[in-house]
Amino acid sequence: MQEEKKVKLKRSAIICIILISILAMGTSVYAYLTTYAEAKGAIIFPKRMGKSILSEGTENLQKKIVVKVDKNEKGAYVRAKIYTSEYVTYSGDNWEYKDDGYYYYQKPLNPGESSSELLVTVKEPNEKNEFDVIVVQEATPIKYNASGEPYANWDTKYSIIE
C-alpha cells in the first residue's frame, strides 16, 4: 500500500512538472506574438518634391490629423492612409476616401499651408480606453495639365541613388 502511494505521488509530480512546462512555453509564445514596435523616420527627397509635415494629436478617443506643406518646398497634394483595429469613424472637410484605402485632401496646398483636420473617432475602445491608430501620410508635387489646371500624379516613382 505504501509503495502504491509513492508511485501515485511520483506520477502526480511528473504530471505537474509537464503541465508547468507546457504553461511556461505557452506564455513565452504568447508574449512573443503580442509584442509591438514603434516606427519613426522618413525618407527625405530633394527639395521641390512637395515635402509635407504630419501633425497628430489625440484627445477624448479622437485622433486629429493635419498635414502641412513645408514653407521652403513646392506646393503639393497630400493623402493619408489610416491603419487601426478599432471601430472608428472619419470626418473632415475636403478629405475624400477612395478605393485604394487613402483619404485624399481635395485641394492643393501651397508652401506653408495646412490641410483641414481629418478626425478619426474611436467608437468602441477597449476597457482601458486605449487605442492604436497608425497614419501614413504622403505628398506629391502639384502638376499642371496643358490648360493650366492643377492635378496630382500619385503614380510618380522616385528612386534613391546612394
MDTraj code that builds the backbone (N, CA, C; nanometers):
import mdtraj as md
import numpy as np

residues = "MET GLN GLU GLU LYS LYS VAL LYS LEU LYS ARG SER ALA ILE ILE CYS ILE ILE LEU ILE SER ILE LEU ALA MET GLY THR SER VAL TYR ALA TYR LEU THR THR TYR ALA GLU ALA LYS GLY ALA ILE ILE PHE PRO LYS ARG MET GLY LYS SER ILE LEU SER GLU GLY THR GLU ASN LEU GLN LYS LYS ILE VAL VAL LYS VAL ASP LYS ASN GLU LYS GLY ALA TYR VAL ARG ALA LYS ILE TYR THR SER GLU TYR VAL THR TYR SER GLY ASP ASN TRP GLU TYR LYS ASP ASP GLY TYR TYR TYR TYR GLN LYS PRO LEU ASN PRO GLY GLU SER SER SER GLU LEU LEU VAL THR VAL LYS GLU PRO ASN GLU LYS ASN GLU PHE ASP VAL ILE VAL VAL GLN GLU ALA THR PRO ILE LYS TYR ASN ALA SER GLY GLU PRO TYR ALA ASN TRP ASP THR LYS TYR SER ILE ILE GLU".split()
xyz = np.array([
    [0.0827, -0.1193, 0.0000],
    [0.0000, 0.0000, 0.0000],
    [0.0874, 0.1260, 0.0000],
    [0.1894, 0.1251, 0.0838],
    [0.2835, 0.2352, 0.0948],
    [0.3532, 0.2590, -0.0402],
    [0.3917, 0.1487, -0.1048],
    [0.4600, 0.1558, -0.2348],
    [0.3680, 0.2159, -0.3413],
    [0.2421, 0.1816, -0.3375],
    [0.1428, 0.2321, -0.4333],
    [0.1245, 0.3828, -0.4169],
    [0.1261, 0.4336, -0.2949],
    [0.1143, 0.5770, -0.2692],
    [0.2342, 0.6527, -0.3251],
    [0.3537, 0.5949, -0.3100],
    [0.4747, 0.6582, -0.3616],
    [0.4699, 0.6683, -0.5141],
    [0.4214, 0.5620, -0.5802],
    [0.4120, 0.5617, -0.7265],
    [0.3115, 0.6693, -0.7719],
    [0.1964, 0.6786, -0.7043],
    [0.0956, 0.7797, -0.7389],
    [0.1515, 0.9205, -0.7169],
    [0.2264, 0.9374, -0.6091],
    [0.2846, 1.0676, -0.5788],
    [0.3878, 1.1073, -0.6862],
    [0.4720, 1.0105, -0.7279],
    [0.5697, 1.0373, -0.8330],
    [0.4990, 1.0717, -0.9642],
    [0.3965, 0.9951, -0.9955],
    [0.3208, 1.0177, -1.1183],
    [0.2577, 1.1580, -1.1157],
    [0.2014, 1.1971, -1.0041],
    [0.1406, 1.3298, -0.9908],
    [0.2451, 1.4403, -1.0053],
    [0.3618, 1.4196, -0.9474],
    [0.4698, 1.5175, -0.9562],
    [0.5155, 1.5336, -1.1012],
    [0.5291, 1.4240, -1.1732],
    [0.5716, 1.4289, -1.3134],
    [0.4668, 1.5017, -1.3972],
    [0.3402, 1.4727, -1.3749],
    [0.2326, 1.5395, -1.4489],
    [0.2337, 1.6894, -1.4206],
    [0.2541, 1.7280, -1.2944],
    [0.2600, 1.8699, -1.2588],
    [0.3771, 1.9391, -1.3281],
    [0.4920, 1.8732, -1.3309],
    [0.6099, 1.9314, -1.3964],
    [0.5835, 1.9504, -1.5454],
    [0.5219, 1.8513, -1.6090],
    [0.4898, 1.8610, -1.7514],
    [0.3918, 1.9752, -1.7758],
    [0.2874, 1.9861, -1.6947],
    [0.1891, 2.0927, -1.7122],
    [0.2507, 2.2310, -1.6920],
    [0.3356, 2.2439, -1.5924],
    [0.4017, 2.3724, -1.5681],
    [0.4925, 2.4084, -1.6853],
    [0.5630, 2.3092, -1.7406],
    [0.6500, 2.3337, -1.8570],
    [0.5694, 2.3795, -1.9773],
    [0.4572, 2.3123, -2.0025],
    [0.3717, 2.3494, -2.1150],
    [0.3169, 2.4900, -2.0959],
    [0.2728, 2.5210, -1.9758],
    [0.2197, 2.6533, -1.9460],
    [0.3269, 2.7609, -1.9644],
    [0.4485, 2.7343, -1.9195],
    [0.5576, 2.8308, -1.9332],
    [0.5906, 2.8545, -2.0800],
    [0.5933, 2.7486, -2.1599],
    [0.6213, 2.7658, -2.3037],
    [0.5099, 2.8443, -2.3705],
    [0.3867, 2.8162, -2.3363],
    [0.2729, 2.8874, -2.3959],
    [0.2757, 3.0346, -2.3636],
    [0.3148, 3.0693, -2.2423],
    [0.3223, 3.2093, -2.2011],
    [0.4293, 3.2834, -2.2801],
    [0.5455, 3.2219, -2.2998],
    [0.6510, 3.2903, -2.3744],
    [0.6132, 3.3053, -2.5208],
    [0.5445, 3.2084, -2.5785],
    [0.4977, 3.2205, -2.7164],
    [0.3956, 3.3327, -2.7253],
    [0.3034, 3.3396, -2.6305],
    [0.2032, 3.4462, -2.6295],
    [0.2710, 3.5828, -2.6189],
    [0.3707, 3.5938, -2.5315],
    [0.4417, 3.7205, -2.5158],
    [0.5117, 3.7584, -2.6454],
    [0.5707, 3.6634, -2.7137],
    [0.6373, 3.6907, -2.8403],
    [0.5380, 3.7386, -2.9452],
    [0.4223, 3.6772, -2.9522],
    [0.3248, 3.7116, -3.0545],
    [0.2489, 3.8406, -3.0260],
    [0.2561, 3.8923, -2.9055],
    [0.1821, 4.0135, -2.8729],
    [0.2724, 4.1354, -2.8536],
    [0.3996, 4.1255, -2.8874],
    [0.4852, 4.2431, -2.8752],
    [0.4551, 4.3413, -2.9874],
    [0.4989, 4.4629, -2.9711],
    [0.4773, 4.5638, -3.0743],
    [0.6038, 4.6469, -3.0886],
    [0.6093, 4.7201, -3.1962],
    [0.7237, 4.8075, -3.2210],
    [0.6724, 4.9406, -3.2738],
    [0.7417, 5.0463, -3.2386],
    [0.7077, 5.1781, -3.2903],
    [0.8080, 5.2137, -3.3990],
    [0.7587, 5.2707, -3.5052],
    [0.8464, 5.3098, -3.6156],
    [0.8493, 5.4617, -3.6262],
    [0.9661, 5.5131, -3.6506],
    [0.9819, 5.6566, -3.6701],
    [1.0740, 5.6775, -3.7884],
    [1.0625, 5.7920, -3.8516],
    [1.1553, 5.8250, -3.9579],
    [1.0868, 5.8424, -4.0908],
    [1.1630, 5.8846, -4.1871],
    [1.1117, 5.9068, -4.3211],
    [1.2286, 5.9134, -4.4165],
    [1.1992, 5.8936, -4.5423],
    [1.2992, 5.9144, -4.6463],
    [1.2817, 6.0580, -4.6935],
    [1.3870, 6.1353, -4.6906],
    [1.3800, 6.2747, -4.7311],
    [1.4237, 6.2846, -4.8777],
    [1.3366, 6.3371, -4.9597],
    [1.3666, 6.3565, -5.1008],
    [1.4249, 6.4960, -5.1204],
    [1.4888, 6.5189, -5.2330],
    [1.5435, 6.6529, -5.2591],
    [1.4349, 6.7597, -5.2561],
    [1.4758, 6.8843, -5.2348],
    [1.3788, 6.9951, -5.2349],
    [1.3016, 6.9980, -5.3650],
    [1.1891, 7.0617, -5.3587],
    [1.0984, 7.0759, -5.4730],
    [1.0222, 6.9466, -5.5013],
    [1.0130, 6.8605, -5.4037],
    [0.9390, 6.7357, -5.4221],
    [0.8051, 6.7393, -5.3494],
    [0.7729, 6.8468, -5.2810],
    [0.6462, 6.8548, -5.2102],
    [0.6533, 6.7985, -5.0699],
    [0.7595, 6.8295, -4.9976],
    [0.7753, 6.7799, -4.8609],
    [0.6617, 6.8312, -4.7729],
    [0.6074, 6.7415, -4.6902],
    [0.4981, 6.7803, -4.6022],
    [0.5247, 6.7293, -4.4615],
    [0.4556, 6.7886, -4.3658],
    [0.4751, 6.7566, -4.2253],
    [0.3418, 6.7094, -4.1671],
    [0.3440, 6.5935, -4.1043],
    [0.2243, 6.5374, -4.0433],
    [0.2161, 6.5837, -3.8991],
    [0.1005, 6.6341, -3.8608],
    [0.0768, 6.6769, -3.7238],
    [-0.0387, 6.5944, -3.6696],
    [-0.0164, 6.5285, -3.5551],
    [-0.1195, 6.4441, -3.4972],
    [-0.1422, 6.4825, -3.3518],
    [-0.2651, 6.4707, -3.3081],
    [-0.2979, 6.4931, -3.1685],
    [-0.4083, 6.3975, -3.1276],
    [-0.4076, 6.3584, -3.0016],
    [-0.5078, 6.2647, -2.9526],
    [-0.5769, 6.3247, -2.8312],
    [-0.7098, 6.3190, -2.8336],
    [-0.7876, 6.3727, -2.7227],
    [-0.9263, 6.3088, -2.7227],
    [-0.9713, 6.2631, -2.6090],
    [-1.1069, 6.2092, -2.5931],
    [-1.1432, 6.1059, -2.6995],
    [-1.0573, 6.0050, -2.7152],
    [-1.0802, 5.8963, -2.8111],
    [-1.0877, 5.9451, -2.9551],
    [-1.0180, 6.0542, -2.9845],
    [-1.0129, 6.1070, -3.1204],
    [-0.8677, 6.1352, -3.1579],
    [-0.8343, 6.1044, -3.2816],
    [-0.7025, 6.1394, -3.3346],
    [-0.7244, 6.2450, -3.4419],
    [-0.6564, 6.3580, -3.4258],
    [-0.6700, 6.4698, -3.5189],
    [-0.5463, 6.4727, -3.6082],
    [-0.5692, 6.4731, -3.7387],
    [-0.4597, 6.4668, -3.8351],
    [-0.4630, 6.5916, -3.9224],
    [-0.3501, 6.6618, -3.9283],
    [-0.3355, 6.7803, -4.0133],
    [-0.2027, 6.7653, -4.0873],
    [-0.2037, 6.7953, -4.2161],
    [-0.0819, 6.7891, -4.2962],
    [-0.0481, 6.9297, -4.3434],
    [0.0798, 6.9664, -4.3282],
    [0.1258, 7.0997, -4.3685],
    [0.2395, 7.0844, -4.4686],
    [0.2360, 7.1641, -4.5734],
    [0.3448, 7.1657, -4.6713],
    [0.4527, 7.2606, -4.6204],
    [0.5755, 7.2131, -4.6198],
    [0.6889, 7.2915, -4.5733],
    [0.6970, 7.4231, -4.6511],
    [0.7259, 7.5332, -4.5805],
    [0.7275, 7.6655, -4.6447],
    [0.8407, 7.6803, -4.7456],
    [0.9426, 7.5952, -4.7380],
    [1.0555, 7.6029, -4.8312],
    [1.0415, 7.5069, -4.9492],
    [0.9266, 7.4455, -4.9618],
    [0.9044, 7.3458, -5.0662],
    [0.8047, 7.3960, -5.1683],
    [0.7894, 7.3159, -5.2717],
    [0.6879, 7.3396, -5.3728],
    [0.5519, 7.3027, -5.3148],
    [0.4458, 7.3525, -5.3736],
    [0.3128, 7.3124, -5.3319],
    [0.2912, 7.1635, -5.3572],
    [0.1921, 7.1064, -5.2911],
    [0.1720, 6.9622, -5.3025],
    [0.0267, 6.9239, -5.2784],
    [-0.0062, 6.8065, -5.3267],
    [-0.1294, 6.7377, -5.2885],
    [-0.0893, 6.6367, -5.1816],
    [-0.1782, 6.6121, -5.0855],
    [-0.1462, 6.5177, -4.9782],
    [-0.2563, 6.4125, -4.9650],
    [-0.2159, 6.2975, -4.9092],
    [-0.3098, 6.1903, -4.8802],
    [-0.2621, 6.1187, -4.7546],
    [-0.3542, 6.0472, -4.6909],
    [-0.3215, 5.9748, -4.5681],
    [-0.3933, 5.8407, -4.5680],
    [-0.3224, 5.7386, -4.5213],
    [-0.3818, 5.6061, -4.5041],
    [-0.3804, 5.5773, -4.3545],
    [-0.4905, 5.5264, -4.3044],
    [-0.5049, 5.5063, -4.1609],
    [-0.5243, 5.3581, -4.1336],
    [-0.4407, 5.3060, -4.0434],
    [-0.4491, 5.1657, -4.0036],
    [-0.4938, 5.1600, -3.8581],
    [-0.5949, 5.0810, -3.8314],
    [-0.6424, 5.0634, -3.6945],
    [-0.7213, 4.9337, -3.6840],
    [-0.7208, 4.8754, -3.5668],
    [-0.8016, 4.7549, -3.5436],
    [-0.9296, 4.7900, -3.4695],
    [-0.9473, 4.9160, -3.4432],
    [-1.0640, 4.9622, -3.3681],
    [-1.1794, 4.9947, -3.4634],
    [-1.2991, 5.0036, -3.4065],
    [-1.4145, 5.0501, -3.4835],
    [-1.4111, 5.2022, -3.4770],
    [-1.3912, 5.2670, -3.5918],
    [-1.3744, 5.4122, -3.5947],
    [-1.4628, 5.4748, -3.7019],
    [-1.4809, 5.6060, -3.6888],
    [-1.5452, 5.6851, -3.7942],
    [-1.4486, 5.7960, -3.8334],
    [-1.4662, 5.8471, -3.9535],
    [-1.3790, 5.9506, -4.0069],
    [-1.4632, 6.0712, -4.0460],
    [-1.4058, 6.1902, -4.0270],
    [-1.4739, 6.3109, -4.0733],
    [-1.3699, 6.4186, -4.0994],
    [-1.4033, 6.5088, -4.1892],
    [-1.3127, 6.6184, -4.2188],
    [-1.3517, 6.6867, -4.3481],
    [-1.3452, 6.8191, -4.3483],
    [-1.3752, 6.8959, -4.4692],
    [-1.2656, 6.8753, -4.5726],
    [-1.3054, 6.8552, -4.6960],
    [-1.2163, 6.8419, -4.8110],
    [-1.1332, 6.7134, -4.8126],
    [-1.1641, 6.6165, -4.7255],
    [-1.0985, 6.4860, -4.7290],
    [-1.1941, 6.3874, -4.7945],
    [-1.1431, 6.3098, -4.8895],
    [-1.2265, 6.2131, -4.9606],
    [-1.1609, 6.0751, -4.9577],
    [-1.2395, 5.9751, -4.9179],
    [-1.1897, 5.8372, -4.9153],
    [-1.2029, 5.7759, -5.0541],
    [-1.0987, 5.7034, -5.0983],
    [-1.1021, 5.6356, -5.2284],
    [-1.0754, 5.4864, -5.2101],
    [-1.1044, 5.4097, -5.3141],
    [-1.0964, 5.2630, -5.3083],
    [-0.9582, 5.2079, -5.2744],
    [-0.8531, 5.2855, -5.2931],
    [-0.7185, 5.2356, -5.2622],
    [-0.6850, 5.2442, -5.1129],
    [-0.7821, 5.2895, -5.0318],
    [-0.7628, 5.2943, -4.8868],
    [-0.7068, 5.4250, -4.8343],
    [-0.6837, 5.5229, -4.9209],
    [-0.6303, 5.6522, -4.8787],
    [-0.7412, 5.7553, -4.8663],
    [-0.7187, 5.8518, -4.7774],
    [-0.8002, 5.9727, -4.7707],
    [-0.7210, 6.0806, -4.8431],
    [-0.7815, 6.1401, -4.9440],
    [-0.7156, 6.2421, -5.0261],
    [-0.7672, 6.3794, -4.9874],
    [-0.6737, 6.4713, -4.9642],
    [-0.7135, 6.6102, -4.9435],
    [-0.7384, 6.6679, -5.0817],
    [-0.8557, 6.7233, -5.1047],
    [-0.9005, 6.7605, -5.2379],
    [-0.8410, 6.8890, -5.2934],
    [-0.7797, 6.9682, -5.2088],
    [-0.7236, 7.0957, -5.2551],
    [-0.5709, 7.0872, -5.2541],
    [-0.5061, 7.1494, -5.3524],
    [-0.3596, 7.1557, -5.3459],
    [-0.3186, 7.2514, -5.2341],
    [-0.2082, 7.2185, -5.1693],
    [-0.1577, 7.3036, -5.0612],
    [-0.0335, 7.3773, -5.1097],
    [-0.0353, 7.5081, -5.0960],
    [0.0808, 7.5893, -5.1311],
    [0.1814, 7.5857, -5.0165],
    [0.3057, 7.6251, -5.0410],
    [0.4058, 7.6247, -4.9341],
    [0.3563, 7.6979, -4.8091],
    [0.3707, 7.6322, -4.6938],
    [0.3282, 7.6899, -4.5659],
    [0.1823, 7.6663, -4.5310],
    [0.1012, 7.6149, -4.6228],
    [-0.0404, 7.5907, -4.5956],
    [-0.0616, 7.4541, -4.5313],
    [-0.1723, 7.4442, -4.4570],
    [-0.2097, 7.3191, -4.3913],
    [-0.3450, 7.2717, -4.4399],
    [-0.3647, 7.1412, -4.4327],
    [-0.4953, 7.0836, -4.4655],
    [-0.5921, 7.1123, -4.3516],
    [-0.7180, 7.0917, -4.3780],
    [-0.8129, 7.0932, -4.2672],
    [-0.7916, 6.9642, -4.1885],
    [-0.8555, 6.9545, -4.0757],
    [-0.8370, 6.8411, -3.9858],
    [-0.9111, 6.7175, -4.0364],
    [-0.8437, 6.6036, -4.0356],
    [-0.9086, 6.4744, -4.0583],
    [-0.9218, 6.4117, -3.9203],
    [-1.0435, 6.3877, -3.8781],
    [-1.0708, 6.3412, -3.7424],
    [-1.1068, 6.1932, -3.7440],
    [-1.0320, 6.1139, -3.6674],
    [-1.0589, 5.9710, -3.6517],
    [-1.1142, 5.9522, -3.5112],
    [-1.2398, 5.9069, -3.5025],
    [-1.3055, 5.8898, -3.3725],
    [-1.3242, 5.7419, -3.3435],
    [-1.2736, 5.6966, -3.2294],
    [-1.2870, 5.5568, -3.1890],
    [-1.4240, 5.5400, -3.1252],
    [-1.5039, 5.4484, -3.1799],
    [-1.6403, 5.4269, -3.1305],
    [-1.6495, 5.3206, -3.0224],
    [-1.5630, 5.2200, -3.0274],
    [-1.5676, 5.1119, -2.9288],
    [-1.4265, 5.0842, -2.8774],
    [-1.3774, 5.1657, -2.7828],
    [-1.2420, 5.1435, -2.7313],
    [-1.2378, 5.0194, -2.6419],
    [-1.1171, 4.9750, -2.6101],
    [-1.1055, 4.8621, -2.5181],
    [-1.1378, 4.9094, -2.3762],
    [-1.1319, 4.8179, -2.2806],
    [-1.1729, 4.8508, -2.1433],
    [-1.0851, 4.9567, -2.0771],
    [-0.9638, 4.9785, -2.1272],
    [-0.8744, 5.0797, -2.0711],
    [-0.8828, 5.2127, -2.1473],
    [-0.9744, 5.2225, -2.2427],
    [-0.9868, 5.3405, -2.3285],
    [-0.8566, 5.3702, -2.4036],
    [-0.7847, 5.2642, -2.4416],
    [-0.6640, 5.2781, -2.5209],
    [-0.6968, 5.2398, -2.6642],
    [-0.6253, 5.2998, -2.7587],
    [-0.6458, 5.2628, -2.8980],
    [-0.5199, 5.2923, -2.9783],
    [-0.5039, 5.2191, -3.0888],
    [-0.3915, 5.2384, -3.1791],
    [-0.4432, 5.2854, -3.3136],
    [-0.3918, 5.3955, -3.3596],
    [-0.4232, 5.4472, -3.4920],
    [-0.2900, 5.4845, -3.5559],
    [-0.2580, 5.4215, -3.6676],
    [-0.1327, 5.4469, -3.7383],
    [-0.1655, 5.5256, -3.8644],
    [-0.0927, 5.6341, -3.8858],
    [-0.1177, 5.7202, -4.0016],
    [0.0060, 5.7197, -4.0911],
    [-0.0158, 5.6897, -4.2186],
    [0.0898, 5.7004, -4.3197],
    [0.0471, 5.8128, -4.4127],
    [0.1295, 5.9153, -4.4210],
    [0.0952, 6.0347, -4.4988],
    [0.1931, 6.0486, -4.6144],
    [0.1417, 6.0890, -4.7297],
    [0.2262, 6.1085, -4.8474],
    [0.1909, 6.2405, -4.9141],
    [0.2877, 6.2931, -4.9877],
    [0.2658, 6.4161, -5.0636],
    [0.3257, 6.3984, -5.2023],
    [0.2668, 6.4648, -5.2984],
    [0.3214, 6.4670, -5.4346],
    [0.3131, 6.6100, -5.4860],
    [0.4151, 6.6536, -5.5604],
    [0.4143, 6.7922, -5.6102],
    [0.2933, 6.8197, -5.6999],
    [0.2500, 6.9428, -5.6992],
    [0.1402, 6.9842, -5.7866],
    [0.1911, 6.9799, -5.9309],
    [0.1144, 6.9160, -6.0173],
    [0.1428, 6.9138, -6.1619],
    [0.0352, 6.9975, -6.2302],
    [0.0638, 7.0409, -6.3519],
    [-0.0332, 7.1207, -6.4273],
    [-0.0537, 7.0591, -6.5655],
    [-0.1801, 7.0503, -6.6067],
    [-0.2093, 6.9975, -6.7396],
    [-0.1927, 7.1084, -6.8446],
    [-0.2207, 7.0764, -6.9700],
    [-0.1995, 7.1709, -7.0804],
    [-0.2803, 7.2994, -7.0654],
    [-0.3971, 7.2899, -6.9997],
    [-0.4797, 7.4102, -6.9832],
    [-0.4504, 7.4837, -6.8517],
    [-0.3453, 7.4416, -6.7817],
    [-0.3047, 7.5113, -6.6595],
    [-0.3773, 7.4694, -6.5331],
    [-0.4577, 7.3633, -6.5399],
    [-0.5296, 7.3137, -6.4212],
    [-0.4369, 7.2253, -6.3371],
    [-0.4381, 7.2449, -6.2046],
    [-0.3515, 7.1614, -6.1198],
    [-0.4093, 7.0196, -6.1036],
    [-0.3193, 6.9223, -6.0887],
    [-0.3608, 6.7847, -6.0611],
    [-0.2496, 6.7135, -5.9845],
    [-0.2847, 6.6006, -5.9262],
    [-0.1884, 6.5196, -5.8516],
    [-0.1550, 6.3953, -5.9326],
    [-0.0271, 6.3639, -5.9438],
    [0.0163, 6.2412, -6.0108],
    [0.0711, 6.1468, -5.9044],
    [-0.0135, 6.0577, -5.8538],
    [0.0263, 5.9649, -5.7481],
    [0.1027, 5.8448, -5.8020],
    [0.1172, 5.8349, -5.9328],
    [0.1881, 5.7218, -5.9932],
    [0.3366, 5.7493, -6.0134],
    [0.3832, 5.8692, -5.9819],
    [0.5251, 5.9017, -5.9977],
    [0.6078, 5.8137, -5.9059],
    [0.7133, 5.7543, -5.9616],
    [0.8033, 5.6687, -5.8831],
    [0.9350, 5.7432, -5.8619],
    [0.9830, 5.7413, -5.7389],
    [1.1101, 5.8043, -5.7064],
    [1.2074, 5.6961, -5.6654],
    [1.3333, 5.7143, -5.6957],
    [1.4332, 5.6189, -5.6513],
    [1.5447, 5.6947, -5.5810],
    [1.6077, 5.6278, -5.4889],
    [1.7147, 5.6903, -5.4135],
    [1.8470, 5.6353, -5.4660],
    [1.9359, 5.7238, -5.5023],
    [2.0674, 5.6842, -5.5510],
    [2.1672, 5.7093, -5.4391],
    [2.2352, 5.6058, -5.4004],
    [2.3322, 5.6208, -5.2905],
    [2.4724, 5.6369, -5.3421],
])
top = md.Topology()
chain = top.add_chain()
for i, resn in enumerate(residues, 1):
    res = top.add_residue(resn, chain, resSeq=i)
    for name in ("N", "CA", "C"):
        top.add_atom(name, md.element.get_by_symbol(name[0]), res)
traj = md.Trajectory(xyz[None], top)
